[in-house]
Amino acid sequence: MIKPIRKKLKFVHAFDCFAQIIGLALKTNGRIWSKEVSEQTGVCIRSAQRYLAQLEDYGYLYSDKNTPCGYRPTAKAKKLFEVKG
């Protein structure tokens, strides 16, 4: 589990969580959901849900709107990590 060292470094913690989530989405080649993100990053499920929704809002993931809600990486995420295809 990643914990911020100081208050000033919270943005680094958030960036690291977002990068881990995008990386997980790209690595799995399928849908990811909050429980999986929670287990892989060590954050609570509610935080995982919030991070996934924020990444969708910023265009890095898109939701399949199923229950449980699953997410897949967008072209923007693939470009950020230079993934072809």
C-alpha positions as CSV (number, residue, x, y, z in Angstrom):
1,M,0.0,0.0,0.0
2,I,1.3,3.4,-1.0
3,K,1.0,6.1,1.7
4,P,1.9,9.8,1.2
5,I,4.9,10.8,3.2
6,R,3.9,14.4,3.7
7,K,0.9,16.5,2.9
8,K,2.9,18.3,0.2
9,L,3.4,15.0,-1.6
10,K,-0.3,14.1,-1.8
11,F,-0.3,15.0,-5.5
12,V,2.6,12.5,-6.1
13,H,0.6,9.8,-4.2
14,A,-2.5,10.5,-6.4
15,F,-0.3,10.5,-9.6
16,D,1.2,7.2,-8.5
17,C,-2.2,5.7,-7.9
18,F,-3.5,6.9,-11.3
19,A,-0.4,5.6,-13.1
20,Q,-0.8,2.2,-11.4
21,I,-4.5,2.0,-12.3
22,I,-3.8,2.9,-15.9
23,G,-0.9,0.4,-16.1
24,L,-3.2,-2.3,-14.6
25,A,-5.9,-1.5,-17.2
26,L,-3.3,-1.7,-20.0
27,K,-1.7,-4.9,-18.7
28,T,-4.9,-6.9,-18.2
29,N,-6.1,-6.5,-21.8
30,G,-9.6,-6.6,-20.3
31,R,-11.9,-4.8,-18.0
32,I,-10.8,-3.8,-14.5
33,W,-13.1,-2.9,-11.6
34,S,-12.8,-1.3,-8.2
35,K,-12.2,-4.5,-6.2
36,E,-9.3,-5.4,-8.5
37,V,-7.9,-1.9,-8.3
38,S,-8.3,-2.0,-4.5
39,E,-6.4,-5.3,-4.2
40,Q,-3.6,-4.2,-6.5
41,T,-3.0,-0.8,-5.1
42,G,-3.9,-1.2,-1.5
43,V,-6.5,1.6,-1.4
44,C,-10.0,1.0,-0.1
45,I,-12.8,0.1,-2.5
46,R,-14.4,3.5,-2.3
47,S,-11.1,5.2,-3.1
48,A,-10.7,2.8,-6.1
49,Q,-14.2,3.7,-7.3
50,R,-13.3,7.4,-7.0
51,Y,-10.0,7.1,-8.8
52,L,-11.6,5.1,-11.6
53,A,-14.4,7.7,-12.0
54,Q,-11.8,10.5,-12.1
55,L,-9.7,8.7,-14.8
56,E,-12.9,8.3,-16.8
57,D,-13.7,12.0,-16.4
58,Y,-10.2,12.8,-17.7
59,G,-10.5,10.5,-20.7
60,Y,-8.0,7.8,-19.7
61,L,-10.6,5.0,-19.1
62,Y,-14.1,4.4,-20.3
63,S,-16.8,2.5,-18.5
64,D,-18.8,-0.4,-19.7
65,K,-21.7,0.7,-17.5
66,N,-22.3,-2.9,-16.3
67,T,-22.7,-4.1,-12.7
68,P,-20.1,-4.2,-11.3
69,C,-18.8,-1.3,-13.3
70,G,-15.8,-2.2,-15.4
71,Y,-13.3,0.1,-17.1
72,R,-11.0,-0.2,-20.1
73,P,-8.2,2.0,-21.3
74,T,-8.8,4.6,-23.9
75,A,-6.5,5.6,-26.8
76,K,-5.4,8.5,-24.6
77,A,-4.1,6.1,-22.0
78,K,-2.5,3.9,-24.6
79,K,-0.7,6.9,-26.0
80,L,0.5,8.0,-22.6
81,F,2.1,4.6,-22.1
82,E,3.0,4.2,-25.8
83,V,1.0,1.0,-26.2
84,K,0.3,0.1,-29.8
85,G,-3.0,-1.3,-30.8
